[in-house]
Amino acid sequence: MRLFNKEALVEYIKLVVESRVREAHLTGDRVSEWGAPDHVADLEEQIAEIQKRKSRHGRGSAARAEWAKVEARLRAELKSAYRHASQKMLSEKDGE
């Protein structure tokens, strides 16, 4: 005896996940969905700017090390955004 409908459960889980969309705060006080093309582009621009700032400091300096930490954090966020975007594309493709 089944107490639940598998398809209904899967649909419910999708609705819960989709309702918890992560927001990304972009430069210029803009807000976007996590992993959206404008979020990815903004992160790439920020990383390029950080690389310029980091290159102005000598190797081994404390300032360069701090910029490297910021760059690493942005790269981790970019990786997460790419992963989220690819998962979203796969789930949309499966839904067709």
FENMODA-V900974 format. One record per pair of residues at least 12 apart in sequence whose C-alpha atoms are under 8 Angstrom apart, sorted by sequence separation. I is the first residue (numbers start at 1). GAP is how many residues later the second one is. D is the distance in whole Angstrom. If there is no record, write none. Layout:
BEGIN
i:I gap:GAP d:D
i:I gap:GAP d:D
END
This chain:
BEGIN
i:21 gap:12 d:7
i:22 gap:12 d:5
i:21 gap:13 d:7
i:26 gap:13 d:7
i:54 gap:13 d:5
i:53 gap:14 d:7
i:54 gap:14 d:7
i:24 gap:15 d:7
i:27 gap:15 d:7
i:26 gap:16 d:7
i:51 gap:16 d:8
i:50 gap:17 d:7
i:50 gap:20 d:8
i:51 gap:20 d:7
i:50 gap:21 d:6
i:47 gap:24 d:6
i:47 gap:27 d:7
i:46 gap:28 d:8
i:47 gap:28 d:7
i:43 gap:31 d:7
i:43 gap:32 d:8
i:43 gap:34 d:8
i:44 gap:34 d:8
i:43 gap:35 d:6
i:40 gap:38 d:6
i:40 gap:41 d:7
i:39 gap:42 d:8
i:40 gap:42 d:7
i:35 gap:45 d:8
i:36 gap:45 d:8
i:35 gap:46 d:4
i:34 gap:47 d:6
i:35 gap:47 d:6
i:35 gap:48 d:8
i:35 gap:49 d:6
i:36 gap:49 d:7
i:34 gap:50 d:7
i:35 gap:50 d:5
i:34 gap:51 d:8
END
